[in-house]
Amino acid sequence: MRRHPGGGAARGRAERGDRPVTPPSEKGAVVGRRIGIGLMYGFWRPRVLGAWRVPASGPVILAVNHAHNIDGPMLMGTSPRPVHFLIKKEAFVGPLGGFLKGIGQVEVDRGSTDRTAIAGALGVLEQGGVLGIFPEGTRGEGDFASLRSGLAYFAVRGGAPIVPVAVLGSTDRRGRLVKGLPPLRGRVDVVFGDAFEAGDGSGRRTRKALDEATVRIQGKLTGHLENARRLTGR
């Protein structure tokens, strides 16, 4: 979402719920987690560190670096709780679109203030679920160098702590059979960090407050990524 999701009339309508939005399916996310476990552990060798840091209940946001297309499925298969990811609308085409909705994922238009996606994501948190976000907005270097403000908005508005997650090794080498994927049975590290609050405790949701929260979040995420690289040797 390129424009700030917390500003103007769009935010007001999303928060007031003028147009009811059915929250993503929790049962679907449970199924998605099972599928993720089967695929990720079937094709690769995930090494999961710090999963105990994810709160066992209540709303939480998993903020994940994004360097490869398997990073999202990898997290879905290694997270201790079912995850509802914000996923770009371009992925929701044909049978894949129906499948993603069926496993509780949230479609988002990154080129606009997508009120439906905002309401769906907040619905996940209001129901005490887990929301997965790629804070960089799109696949890139996976270094948290450029964060968008949406993560801060959801964390502050939804009253949810953020758990930083580093997925490392998905881009180290290309597979022999499928060049666009990591080598089969190759190791991919998934490192969960300590949960933290994005806000300053004031409860403010002004543009300035969210910008300040974004700066705090970036410091936490980049610090976790550095620690994860030291820990895994990647």
ZAKOL-677219 format. One line per 4 residues: their letters; for each residue x, y, z of C-alpha. Coordinates in pm, 1 decimal, decimal comma. Example, Ala and Ser with C-alpha at 12.3 -4.5 7.8 and 13.67 -1.06 7.14 Angstrom:
AS> 1230,0 -450,0 780,0; 1367,0 -106,0 714,0
END
This chain:
MRRH> 0,0 0,0 0,0; 181,0 302,8 -120,4; -35,2 565,3 39,0; -53,6 578,0 416,2
PGGG> -332,3 337,5 519,3; -403,7 533,1 832,5; -494,2 868,9 678,3; -808,6 1057,8 584,1
AARG> -1156,6 937,3 508,5; -1040,4 592,3 400,0; -913,1 516,6 750,1; -1234,8 640,6 904,0
RAER> -1450,3 420,1 684,3; -1229,6 116,8 746,7; -1234,1 171,3 1123,2; -1609,6 241,1 1140,6
GDRP> -1680,3 -65,0 930,0; -1925,3 104,5 689,5; -1884,5 -196,2 459,3; -1873,3 -519,7 661,2
VTPP> -1584,5 -744,6 567,5; -1577,6 -1113,0 652,3; -1249,2 -1187,7 832,4; -1021,4 -1442,2 664,5
SEKG> -1094,5 -1800,1 760,4; -908,0 -1917,2 1072,4; -985,7 -2278,6 983,8; -846,6 -2210,5 637,5
AVVG> -523,8 -2079,7 789,2; -496,3 -2398,3 995,0; -522,3 -2599,5 673,5; -269,3 -2368,2 509,0
RRIG> -25,7 -2430,5 793,2; -60,0 -2806,8 750,0; 2,1 -2776,0 377,0; 301,4 -2551,6 444,9
IGLM> 448,0 -2802,8 688,4; 414,0 -3082,6 434,6; 563,3 -2887,5 144,4; 841,8 -2703,7 323,9
YGFW> 965,1 -3002,6 523,5; 907,4 -3231,6 227,4; 1119,8 -3035,6 -19,7; 1367,1 -2853,3 206,1
RPRV> 1525,8 -2878,6 551,0; 1401,4 -2582,3 755,1; 1593,7 -2502,8 1071,7; 1364,4 -2310,8 1304,3
LGAW> 1511,6 -2101,9 1585,0; 1322,7 -1909,6 1852,5; 969,0 -2016,7 1760,1; 887,7 -2006,7 2132,5
RVPA> 911,8 -1627,8 2111,7; 578,6 -1612,5 1925,4; 303,6 -1545,5 2184,6; 93,1 -1858,5 2228,7
SGPV> -233,1 -1665,1 2204,7; -367,5 -1321,7 2123,0; -305,5 -1093,9 1825,5; 45,9 -1079,8 1688,1
ILAV> 215,3 -960,4 1370,8; 500,6 -1155,0 1213,3; 722,3 -910,5 1021,4; 923,5 -1109,6 767,7
NHAH> 1208,2 -1014,9 536,6; 1133,1 -1103,0 174,0; 1400,4 -1214,1 -71,6; 1234,8 -1516,1 -235,4
NIDG> 884,5 -1633,7 -325,0; 907,0 -1929,3 -86,1; 962,6 -1703,8 217,3; 588,5 -1674,2 284,8
PMLM> 509,0 -2046,3 247,7; 821,9 -2125,8 448,7; 695,8 -1916,2 738,6; 347,1 -2064,6 710,7
GTSP> 500,5 -2410,3 747,7; 734,3 -2324,4 1035,3; 531,0 -2081,3 1247,0; 391,8 -2232,1 1567,8
RPVH> 56,0 -2070,5 1486,5; -150,7 -2039,5 1165,1; -67,0 -1723,2 971,6; -281,5 -1492,0 758,5
FLIK> -51,0 -1316,0 511,5; -115,2 -992,5 327,2; -47,5 -1100,4 -32,8; -45,3 -884,6 -346,0
KEAF> -360,6 -907,4 -557,2; -158,3 -1014,2 -862,1; -122,8 -1357,9 -700,9; -500,2 -1402,6 -672,5
VGPL> -563,1 -1519,7 -1028,2; -734,6 -1836,0 -1146,0; -731,1 -2143,5 -922,1; -444,9 -2000,6 -713,2
GGFL> -664,9 -1709,3 -606,6; -936,6 -1939,7 -477,4; -678,5 -2152,6 -300,8; -516,9 -1855,8 -125,2
KGIG> -852,7 -1726,2 -4,9; -946,5 -2077,3 105,7; -641,8 -2098,8 333,3; -718,4 -1763,9 494,4
QVEV> -481,4 -1529,4 314,1; -560,9 -1159,6 260,8; -559,8 -1005,2 -86,2; -419,6 -650,9 -101,2
DRGS> -391,4 -393,3 -377,9; -47,7 -238,9 -323,2; -122,7 48,2 -557,7; -404,2 202,6 -353,8
TDRT> -545,4 243,3 -4,8; -717,8 -94,8 -2,6; -992,5 -56,8 259,1; -1108,4 -416,0 221,4
AIAG> -759,4 -548,1 288,3; -717,8 -312,3 583,7; -1046,4 -428,7 735,0; -956,8 -793,4 673,9
ALGV> -614,5 -757,3 835,5; -758,4 -575,2 1136,5; -1023,9 -846,7 1158,5; -749,8 -1108,1 1194,2
LEQG> -599,6 -915,5 1486,5; -936,1 -843,5 1647,6; -1002,4 -1217,7 1652,8; -666,8 -1278,5 1821,4
GVLG> -500,8 -1419,2 1512,0; -158,7 -1396,3 1351,7; -101,7 -1150,1 1067,6; 199,4 -1198,5 840,9
IFPE> 346,2 -892,4 670,7; 639,8 -828,6 441,4; 724,8 -477,1 569,4; 927,3 -393,2 257,0
GTRG> 610,9 -424,9 50,9; 761,0 -646,3 -217,0; 1034,8 -899,9 -279,2; 1381,6 -742,5 -274,9
EGDF> 1710,9 -780,8 -93,5; 1535,6 -899,9 219,8; 1731,0 -662,2 441,8; 1447,6 -445,7 581,2
ASLR> 1618,7 -141,4 424,0; 1296,1 23,4 308,4; 987,5 -15,5 524,6; 639,1 104,8 447,6
SGLA> 413,0 256,8 710,2; 143,4 -12,5 689,7; 314,5 -233,7 948,2; 315,4 45,7 1207,1
YFAV> -50,9 120,9 1139,6; -164,2 -238,1 1188,6; 49,9 -282,9 1499,6; -75,2 36,0 1668,2
RGGA> -435,1 19,5 1545,9; -465,9 -354,4 1613,5; -288,7 -342,3 1950,3; -60,7 -626,5 1844,7
PIVP> 303,7 -690,4 1928,5; 544,5 -747,8 1641,2; 767,8 -1052,9 1618,1; 1054,5 -1004,1 1369,1
VAVL> 1131,3 -1305,3 1150,8; 1439,0 -1361,7 935,5; 1422,8 -1621,9 657,5; 1779,3 -1693,2 547,1
GSTD> 1916,8 -1923,8 280,4; 1630,1 -1915,7 31,3; 1842,6 -1726,6 -222,7; 2188,2 -1870,2 -151,7
RRGR> 2187,7 -2122,0 -435,7; 1967,2 -2224,6 -726,7; 1820,7 -2569,6 -752,8; 1926,8 -2805,6 -1029,1
LVKG> 1579,3 -2919,2 -1126,2; 1395,6 -2589,4 -1079,4; 1627,7 -2291,8 -1116,3; 1387,0 -2053,4 -947,1
LPPL> 1381,4 -2250,8 -622,1; 1643,2 -2335,7 -359,3; 1807,4 -2678,7 -401,3; 1587,7 -2966,9 -292,0
RGRV> 1664,6 -3073,9 64,6; 1869,5 -2757,8 106,9; 1870,6 -2588,2 446,8; 1668,5 -2273,0 504,5
DVVF> 1690,1 -2096,5 840,5; 1385,9 -1931,6 998,4; 1476,6 -1719,6 1300,9; 1210,0 -1564,4 1524,8
GDAF> 1300,6 -1262,1 1737,9; 1165,0 -1113,3 2058,4; 817,8 -959,4 2045,1; 801,2 -580,7 2084,3
EAGD> 544,9 -301,0 2083,6; 559,1 -55,3 1794,0; 392,2 240,4 1963,2; 531,7 477,0 2223,6
GSGR> 261,4 394,2 2477,8; 54,8 705,1 2407,3; -195,6 531,2 2180,7; -156,4 807,2 1919,4
RTRK> -228,3 714,9 1556,5; -132,9 1043,3 1391,5; 89,0 1044,5 1084,2; 380,3 1168,0 1296,1
ALDE> 327,2 895,6 1555,8; 314,2 624,3 1289,5; 622,2 761,8 1114,7; 807,5 753,2 1447,0
ATVR> 682,9 397,6 1505,2; 809,9 297,0 1160,8; 1156,7 422,2 1251,5; 1148,6 223,1 1576,3
IQGK> 1029,1 -86,1 1392,0; 1303,6 -60,9 1132,2; 1567,8 -46,8 1402,5; 1425,6 -357,4 1570,1
LTGH> 1395,9 -551,6 1243,6; 1741,6 -469,2 1111,8; 1891,1 -550,2 1452,4; 1717,3 -888,0 1452,4
LENA> 1835,9 -963,5 1099,6; 2196,1 -890,4 1197,6; 2165,5 -1115,6 1502,3; 2005,7 -1391,1 1294,0
RRLT> 2290,4 -1380,2 1042,7; 2547,6 -1405,2 1320,5; 2356,7 -1689,1 1482,4; 2323,0 -1892,3 1161,6
GR> 2651,0 -1793,2 996,6; 2470,3 -1671,1 683,6
END
